[in-house]
Amino acid sequence: MLEGVSTNFAIVSPLDLELTRILNPNVDLEIPAPRSQFIKYAAINALLQREREDKTQNIEDYQMLLQKVGAECSRLGKLVNDLTVFNQQYSFLEYGPDDMLMTELRL
């Protein structure tokens, strides 16, 4: 019902709706939690936070992103898979020549 609605910021996209389902970030409470089905939201939140606050903070690959959100090293495969699928649906990441290198968030 909200998809396609024009707001002061932009037109509501499917990505906007997907993110608002779960993404109500609170760093102090570690929301979203960097585990299980929420790991992709924690990662996206970290990328958005970097875009808003400090673009000099470098997040060059999935391993660095995993460390940034504080997830266990064993979750790397899940993070890569989840963000790859999410990016195929919503096309929000820019990649460099090496697919593991995220050059910027495309929003």
LINFENHU-V14811 format. One record per residue. N is the residue number from 1. SS is DSSP state (H for helix, E for strand, C for the rest). OMEGA is omega in whole degrees, 0 to 359 (999 if undefined). Layout:
n = [N;N]
ss = [SS;SS]
omega = [OMEGA;OMEGA]
This chain:
n = [1;2;3;4;5;6;7;8;9;10;11;12;13;14;15;16;17;18;19;20;21;22;23;24;25;26;27;28;29;30;31;32;33;34;35;36;37;38;39;40;41;42;43;44;45;46;47;48;49;50;51;52;53;54;55;56;57;58;59;60;61;62;63;64;65;66;67;68;69;70;71;72;73;74;75;76;77;78;79;80;81;82;83;84;85;86;87;88;89;90;91;92;93;94;95;96;97;98;99;100;101;102;103;104;105;106;107]
ss = [C;C;C;C;C;E;C;C;C;C;E;C;C;H;H;H;H;H;H;H;H;H;C;C;C;E;C;C;C;C;E;C;C;C;C;H;H;H;H;H;H;H;H;H;H;H;H;H;H;H;H;H;H;C;C;C;C;C;C;C;E;H;H;H;H;H;H;H;H;C;C;C;H;H;H;H;H;H;H;H;H;H;H;H;H;H;H;H;H;H;C;C;E;E;E;C;C;C;C;C;E;E;E;E;E;C;C]
omega = [182;182;179;179;180;178;177;184;181;175;181;182;175;177;177;181;179;181;182;176;188;190;171;193;173;185;181;180;183;176;359;181;182;178;175;186;182;186;180;179;176;180;179;177;178;179;178;179;177;180;183;192;190;181;178;176;189;171;189;182;183;180;178;179;178;178;181;181;177;179;178;180;181;182;183;180;179;179;180;181;182;181;177;179;180;180;177;180;191;177;182;179;171;180;174;181;176;184;179;182;178;183;177;175;184;180;999]
